[in-house]
Amino acid sequence: MLMTIKNYDAIIIGAGHNGLVCAFYLARRGMSVCVLERSSVVGGAAITEEFYRGASGGFRNSVASYTVSLLQPKIIKDMELAKHGLEVVLRKVDNYLPLESGYLLAGRDGLTLREIARHSERDAKAYPRYAAALGGVVGLLKQFLLITPPILSGGAGGGLSDVLALLKAGNKMRKLSIQTQRDLLDFFTKSASEILEQYFESEAVKALFGFDAIVGHFASPNEPGSAYVLLHHVFGEAAGIPGAWGHAVGGMGAITQAMQRACAAQGVEIVTDCPVEKIICDNGKISEVRTEQLHYKTNLVISSVHPKIVFENLVEPDDLPADFRTRIKNYKSHSGTFRMNVALSELPIFTNAPTKKPESEDYLTSGIIIAPSLEYMDKAWLSAKAKGWSDKPIIEMLIPSTLDGTLAPKGKHVASLFCQQFAYELPGNLNWDDVREQAADHIINTVDIYAPGFAKSVLGRQVLSPLDLEHKFALIGGDIFHGRMSLDQLFSARPVLGHGAYRAPIKGLYMCGSGTHPGGGVTGAPGHNAAAVVLKDRRLLSL
């Protein structure tokens, strides 16, 4: 059979948000760009689906990623996402921790400080010092989000520009106060527990901040390096407010649908239901991308998929250096996440809450965190290691329908349950396909302990185990970040030292997914940065 051949300046593999961002910037500089997506819709893990239909209508929600904060303002502005339909609304309260006795809230306009003072006057006095330390480190690291990590000599593309980048980075460090330098060292090397215990005495207060250290991180908050994961979750802003969390009206799919329209306006061609079968190299250079239907001729391929997929499945082993293959094989990918959506007949009523009238209370617009102490989080990890999932799981529940009436029929609601410490590999002969529903029941029953009647209010549900996340979204090991966010897999070493500047060890092959700097979350930064490297290498105008 005669195979159809198409020619493009660039082929992007994967229409997740980073792939779309990269496509936009390349097309804006006049390149012909085609994005190939295996799914029937764009968006990768940032999509919205209807997951249940009842007598009163359909219930839909974000499927995997579920909240807005880390998406870079520069990208929002450059892609004109608001013009293309994106609307972000802020949570009225950032977080709510129901406790065995009482509760703790966090939010803007002094709410966090007032709430901490209710639990501990000492912690209220310490909070400004903690906020200042956190702010100093985050302020520095945010300067590195939209830059290309420097590559030491011997790496792909390393040269004078990388030497200058290293000097520039060193100069930024030199200008820091000695206190901020010490704080930076602490957050990069210590556990979240160690950091928080330096400032706070209240278990609830420590849990409020410590939760961010275990999101997407299959580890205890006592593990050295877990404090950096905490940092990664406070980089962002929503609706122009630093540190705020928001909701995309229409779910996370509204972000990637707006990105798709921005790409279309620049002439990007997006082909869905089109999984890539092979990337072909000729004499060490990219020459072709093959799918079942077409061959795409190009000398430039940018992959937004997980590094293990592109380098272990799509490229021939002999096209890669032996050491690089070994490093990719040992690249750690496992975030311990279990994801659910539930359709609700009514809003939950928590035993310990600011009010018993949830329909009139702002706290239900927040991230509702069931993880009342660092000890609780540590035990959740220990039991997950031993049994596959936690006896008392860590749960963050959002009810986006309190802010967005488009997601559920009038008077009904949808909730997302983002659950931590669920092992990808189960002990013995257990398989997630066999115990998925059992684990889901356990999660719902855990919420029911804090909000009696919650289980009865569930009309329908969508359940995604770590294995389901891998199958549905090509997240190896169910890892929502495309790889563990540990110091050995960050910055210039993400995914492999020497190839952290988005260039693979094959001429013409680049990476733009969350397996590159600055890592996971719906940031768009890897796509932006990879496009800048491609344009630089092709001597086109910079971003």
C-alpha positions in Angstrom: 0.0 0.0 0.0 1.3 3.4 -0.9 2.0 5.5 2.2 1.0 9.1 2.3 3.9 11.4 3.2 3.5 14.9 4.7 6.2 17.5 5.3 6.4 19.9 8.3 9.1 22.0 9.8 8.3 20.5 13.2 6.3 17.5 14.5 5.2 17.6 18.2 4.2 14.4 19.8 1.4 14.8 22.3 -1.2 17.5 22.5 -1.0 18.0 26.3 -0.8 21.5 27.5 3.0 21.7 27.1 2.9 20.3 23.6 0.3 23.0 22.7 2.3 25.8 24.2 5.4 24.7 22.3 3.5 24.4 19.1 2.1 27.9 19.5 5.5 29.6 20.0 7.0 27.8 17.0 4.1 28.6 14.7 4.1 32.2 15.8 7.7 32.4 14.4 6.5 31.1 11.0 7.2 27.4 11.3 4.8 24.8 9.9 3.8 22.7 12.9 1.8 19.5 13.3 0.8 18.0 16.7 0.1 14.3 16.8 -2.2 13.1 19.6 -3.1 9.5 20.4 -6.3 10.5 22.2 -9.5 11.7 20.5 -9.2 15.1 22.3 -6.4 17.5 23.1 -5.3 18.3 26.6 -3.4 15.2 27.9 -4.1 15.1 31.7 -5.8 18.6 31.5 -9.2 17.6 30.2 -12.9 17.8 31.2 -15.2 14.8 30.8 -18.8 14.0 31.6 -18.5 11.0 33.9 -22.1 10.4 35.1 -25.5 11.2 33.7 -28.6 11.1 36.0 -32.2 11.9 35.6 -31.5 15.6 36.1 -28.7 15.8 33.6 -25.0 15.3 33.2 -22.1 15.7 35.6 -18.7 16.6 34.3 -15.4 17.6 35.9 -11.6 17.8 35.3 -10.4 14.3 35.0 -6.8 14.3 36.3 -5.3 17.8 36.9 -7.9 19.7 38.7 -6.9 23.2 39.9 -5.2 26.4 38.5 -2.3 28.2 40.0 1.0 27.2 38.3 0.1 28.2 34.7 2.6 30.9 33.8 1.2 34.4 33.4 3.5 35.1 30.4 1.9 32.1 28.6 -1.6 33.2 29.4 -0.8 36.6 28.0 1.1 35.5 24.9 -1.5 32.9 23.9 -4.3 35.3 24.7 -6.1 32.5 26.5 -8.8 34.8 27.9 -9.6 36.0 24.4 -9.9 32.3 23.5 -12.4 31.5 26.2 -10.4 30.9 29.4 -12.0 32.2 32.6 -10.4 31.6 36.0 -12.3 32.1 39.3 -10.6 32.2 42.7 -11.4 29.9 45.6 -13.1 32.1 48.2 -11.0 30.2 50.9 -7.8 28.6 49.9 -7.8 25.5 52.2 -9.9 23.9 54.9 -8.6 21.2 57.2 -11.4 19.4 59.1 -9.8 18.1 62.3 -11.0 15.5 64.9 -11.6 18.5 67.1 -12.1 21.8 65.3 -10.9 23.0 61.9 -8.3 25.2 60.3 -8.7 27.6 57.3 -6.2 29.3 55.1 -6.7 32.2 52.7 -6.1 35.7 51.6 -6.5 39.0 53.5 -5.0 37.8 56.7 -7.2 34.7 57.1 -4.3 32.3 57.4 -2.7 34.3 60.2 -6.0 34.7 62.1 -6.7 31.0 61.9 -3.2 30.1 63.0 -3.6 32.4 66.0 -6.8 30.5 67.0 -4.7 27.3 67.3 -1.4 28.8 68.7 -0.4 32.3 69.5 3.2 31.2 69.3 2.7 29.8 65.8 1.0 33.1 64.8 4.2 35.0 65.8 6.3 32.5 63.9 4.2 32.6 60.7 5.7 35.8 59.3 9.2 34.4 59.7 8.1 31.2 57.9 6.4 33.2 55.2 9.4 35.4 54.7 11.7 32.4 54.4 9.4 30.7 52.0 8.9 33.9 50.0 12.6 34.5 49.7 13.3 31.0 48.3 10.3 31.0 46.0 11.1 34.4 44.7 14.6 33.2 43.6 13.3 29.9 42.1 10.6 31.6 40.1 13.3 33.5 38.2 14.5 30.1 36.9 11.1 28.7 35.7 11.2 30.2 32.2 14.8 29.8 31.5 16.8 26.9 30.0 18.9 25.0 32.5 22.6 25.4 31.8 24.4 22.4 30.5 27.9 21.5 31.6 30.6 20.7 29.0 29.9 17.5 27.1 26.2 17.9 27.2 23.8 18.4 24.2 24.2 22.0 23.1 26.6 23.0 25.8 28.7 26.0 25.0 29.6 29.6 25.8 25.9 30.5 26.4 25.7 27.8 29.1 28.8 29.1 30.8 27.2 32.6 30.8 24.0 31.1 32.2 25.9 29.4 35.0 27.6 32.7 35.8 24.2 34.5 35.7 22.7 31.9 38.1 25.7 32.2 40.4 25.3 36.0 40.4 21.7 35.7 41.5 22.8 33.4 44.3 25.5 35.8 45.3 23.1 38.7 45.7 20.9 36.7 48.2 21.2 37.5 51.9 23.0 34.9 53.9 19.7 34.1 55.6 18.0 33.4 52.3 21.0 31.3 51.2 20.6 29.2 54.4 16.9 28.9 53.8 17.5 27.8 50.2 19.9 25.1 51.5 17.3 24.0 54.1 14.4 23.7 51.5 16.6 21.7 49.1 18.0 19.2 51.5 15.8 18.8 54.5 12.5 17.1 55.0 9.3 19.1 55.2 8.8 18.0 58.8 12.2 19.4 59.8 11.5 22.7 58.2 8.0 23.1 59.7 9.1 22.0 63.2 11.6 24.8 63.2 8.7 27.3 63.2 5.5 25.7 64.4 4.1 23.7 67.4 0.5 23.0 66.3 0.1 19.7 64.5 -2.7 21.2 62.4 -0.6 24.2 61.3 2.2 21.9 60.3 -0.2 19.8 58.4 -1.6 22.8 56.6 1.8 23.6 55.0 3.2 20.0 55.0 0.5 18.7 52.7 2.1 20.3 49.7 5.2 18.3 50.3 3.5 14.9 49.6 1.3 15.9 46.7 2.3 13.7 43.8 5.3 12.5 45.9 5.2 8.9 47.1 7.1 9.5 50.3 6.8 10.6 53.9 7.0 14.3 54.9 9.9 13.1 57.0 12.0 12.2 53.9 15.0 14.4 53.2 14.3 16.6 50.1 10.5 16.5 50.5 10.6 20.2 51.4 11.4 21.0 47.8 8.1 19.4 46.7 6.4 21.8 49.1 8.2 24.7 47.3 7.1 23.5 43.8 3.4 23.8 44.8 3.7 27.5 46.0 5.3 28.9 42.8 2.1 30.0 41.2 -0.7 32.6 41.1 -4.2 32.8 39.9 -6.1 35.7 38.4 -3.0 37.8 39.0 -2.8 37.1 42.7 0.5 35.4 43.8 0.1 32.1 45.7 -3.7 32.0 45.0 -5.5 28.9 43.7 -8.3 29.1 41.2 -10.7 27.1 39.1 -11.0 27.2 35.3 -14.7 27.6 34.4 -15.6 24.5 32.5 -12.8 22.5 34.2 -9.2 22.1 33.2 -10.2 21.1 29.7 -11.1 24.8 29.3 -7.4 25.7 29.5 -6.3 23.2 26.8 -9.3 24.0 24.6 -8.3 27.7 24.7 -4.8 26.7 23.9 -6.0 24.6 21.0 -7.8 27.7 19.6 -4.7 29.8 20.1 -2.7 27.3 18.1 -5.3 27.1 15.4 -5.1 30.9 15.0 -1.3 30.5 14.3 -1.9 27.8 11.7 -1.0 24.7 13.8 -2.4 21.5 12.5 -3.5 19.1 15.3 -4.3 15.4 14.4 -6.1 13.4 17.1 -6.6 9.7 17.3 -3.1 9.4 15.8 -0.6 7.5 18.1 3.0 7.7 17.0 4.5 4.3 16.2 8.1 5.2 15.6 10.6 8.1 15.3 13.0 7.3 12.4 16.6 8.5 12.5 19.1 8.6 9.5 22.8 8.9 10.3 22.1 10.2 13.8 19.5 12.7 12.7 15.7 12.8 12.8 14.2 12.1 9.4 10.6 10.9 9.9 7.7 10.2 12.2 5.6 7.2 11.5 1.9 6.6 12.5 -0.4 3.9 11.3 -1.9 6.2 8.7 0.9 8.5 7.6 4.6 9.2 7.4 5.6 12.7 8.4 8.9 13.9 6.9 10.7 16.3 9.2 14.1 17.0 10.7 12.6 18.3 13.9 10.6 16.4 16.5 9.6 17.7 19.9 8.1 15.2 22.4 5.8 16.3 25.2 5.2 12.7 26.4 6.9 10.9 29.3 10.7 10.5 28.7 10.4 6.7 29.1 7.9 6.5 26.3 9.9 8.4 23.7 13.3 6.9 24.5 12.2 3.3 25.3 9.3 2.9 22.8 9.5 5.3 19.9 13.3 5.5 19.3 15.4 2.6 18.3 17.8 1.6 21.1 20.9 1.8 18.8 20.1 5.5 18.1 20.8 6.4 21.7 24.1 6.3 23.6 24.3 3.3 26.0 24.7 5.4 29.1 21.7 7.6 28.2 19.6 4.4 27.8 20.7 3.2 31.2 19.9 6.5 32.8 16.4 6.6 31.3 15.8 3.0 32.4 16.6 4.1 36.0 14.6 7.4 35.8 12.2 7.2 38.7 8.5 7.7 38.0 6.0 7.0 40.7 3.8 9.6 42.4 1.4 7.4 44.4 -1.8 9.2 43.2 -5.4 7.9 43.1 -7.9 10.2 41.4 -11.7 10.2 41.7 -14.7 12.3 40.6 -18.0 11.9 42.3 -21.5 13.2 41.4 -23.3 14.5 44.6 -26.9 14.9 45.3 -26.1 17.6 47.9 -23.2 19.4 49.5 -21.4 17.6 52.3 -21.8 18.8 55.9 -18.6 18.4 57.9 -18.9 17.7 61.6 -16.2 20.3 62.5 -16.8 23.3 60.2 -17.4 27.0 60.5 -21.1 26.5 59.8 -23.7 23.7 59.4 -25.1 25.6 56.4 -22.7 24.6 53.6 -24.7 26.3 50.8 -23.9 29.7 52.3 -20.3 29.1 53.4 -17.2 29.9 51.4 -15.1 27.1 53.0 -16.5 24.6 50.6 -14.9 26.4 47.6 -11.5 25.5 49.1 -9.2 22.6 48.9 -10.6 20.4 51.7 -7.6 18.5 53.1 -8.1 15.3 55.1 -4.6 14.9 56.6 -4.7 16.4 60.1 -1.1 16.0 61.0 2.4 15.2 59.7 2.2 11.9 61.7 -1.0 11.0 59.8 0.8 11.6 56.5 3.8 9.5 57.6 1.6 6.6 58.6 -0.3 6.9 55.4 2.9 6.4 53.5 4.1 3.5 55.7 0.8 1.6 55.3 0.8 2.2 51.6 4.3 0.8 51.3 3.2 -2.3 53.2 -0.3 -2.9 51.9 -0.6 -0.9 48.6 -2.8 1.9 50.0 -3.2 3.7 53.2 -5.3 2.6 56.2 -6.1 6.3 56.6 -5.6 7.9 53.2 -4.6 11.5 52.5 -7.4 13.2 50.5 -7.8 16.6 49.0 -11.4 17.3 48.0 -12.5 20.1 45.8 -16.1 20.9 44.9 -15.7 23.1 41.8 -19.5 23.3 41.2 -19.6 25.7 44.2 -17.8 28.2 41.8 -18.9 26.9 38.4 -22.5 26.1 37.7 -21.7 24.5 34.3 -20.5 21.3 35.8 -23.6 19.8 37.4 -27.4 20.1 37.2 -28.9 22.8 39.4 -28.9 21.9 43.0 -26.4 19.1 42.5 -22.6 19.1 42.7 -19.4 17.4 41.6 -16.3 16.8 43.7 -12.8 15.8 42.8 -10.9 13.5 45.2 -7.2 13.8 44.8 -5.7 11.0 47.0 -2.1 10.4 48.0 0.0 7.4 49.0 -1.4 4.7 46.7 1.3 2.4 45.4 1.6 1.7 41.7 2.7 -1.9 42.3 0.6 -3.8 44.8 1.9 -6.5 47.1 1.3 -10.2 46.5 -0.8 -11.0 43.5 -3.1 -8.0 43.8 -3.9 -6.0 40.7 -5.5 -2.5 40.5 -8.1 -3.8 38.1 -9.3 -6.2 40.8 -9.2 -3.8 43.8 -9.9 -0.4 42.3 -13.5 -0.2 43.5 -12.5 -1.5 47.0 -10.0 1.3 47.3 -12.6 3.9 46.0 -15.0 2.7 48.7 -12.3 3.1 51.3 -11.7 6.7 50.2 -15.4 7.6 50.3 -15.8 6.0 53.7 -12.9 8.1 55.0 -14.5 11.3 53.9 -17.8 10.1 55.5 -16.0 10.0 58.9 -15.5 13.7 58.7 -18.7 14.5 56.8 -21.4 11.9 57.8 -23.8 11.3 55.0 -21.3 12.0 52.3 -21.3 8.3 51.1 -25.1 8.4 50.7 -24.9 11.5 48.6 -22.7 10.0 45.9 -24.8 9.4 42.8 -22.0 8.2 40.6 -18.2 8.2 40.3 -15.2 8.0 38.0 -12.3 6.1 39.5 -8.7 6.2 38.3 -6.1 4.1 40.1 -2.3 4.7 39.5 -2.6 2.0 36.8 -5.6 3.7 35.2 -3.7 7.0 35.1 -0.9 5.3 33.3 -3.3 3.7 30.7 -5.5 6.7 30.1 -2.9 9.5 30.1 0.4 7.6 29.4 1.7 8.6 32.9 4.3 6.0 33.5 3.9 4.6 37.0 0.8 6.8 37.4 3.2 9.7 37.9 1.4 13.0 37.5 4.7 14.8 37.2 6.3 12.6 34.4 9.0 11.6 36.9 9.8 12.0 40.6 10.6 15.6 41.7 13.7 14.8 43.6 17.0 16.6 43.5 18.7 14.1 41.2 15.9 14.7 38.7 15.6 18.4 38.7 16.9 21.4 36.7 19.9 20.5 34.5 19.4 16.8 35.5 15.8 16.5 34.3 15.5 13.9 32.8 19.3 13.2 32.5 22.3 15.4 33.3 23.7 16.7 30.0 20.3 16.7 28.4 18.4 19.0 30.7 18.2 21.8 28.1 15.4 20.1 26.2 17.8 18.6 23.6 17.8 14.8 23.3 21.0 12.9 22.3 19.7 12.7 18.6 20.1 15.7 16.4 16.7 17.2 15.7 14.9 15.5 18.7 13.8 17.7 21.6 11.7 17.3 24.8 9.0 19.7 26.0 7.0 17.7 28.6 6.9 17.6 32.4 9.8 15.3 32.4 12.0 18.4 31.7 12.6 21.5 33.8 10.8 22.8 35.8 8.8 19.6 36.2 5.2 18.7 36.6 2.0 20.6 37.1 0.0 22.7 34.6 2.7 25.3 34.1 3.3 25.4 30.4 6.9 26.3 31.2 8.6 23.2 29.6 6.7 23.9 26.4 7.7 27.5 26.4 11.3 26.9 27.3 11.7 24.1 24.7 10.3 26.3 22.0 12.9 28.9 22.9 15.7 26.4 22.6 14.4 25.2 19.2 14.2 28.7 17.9 17.7 29.5 19.1 19.1 26.4 17.4 17.4 27.3 14.2 18.6 30.9 14.5 15.0 32.3 14.4 13.8 35.1 16.6 13.7 34.4 20.3 10.6 34.4 22.4 
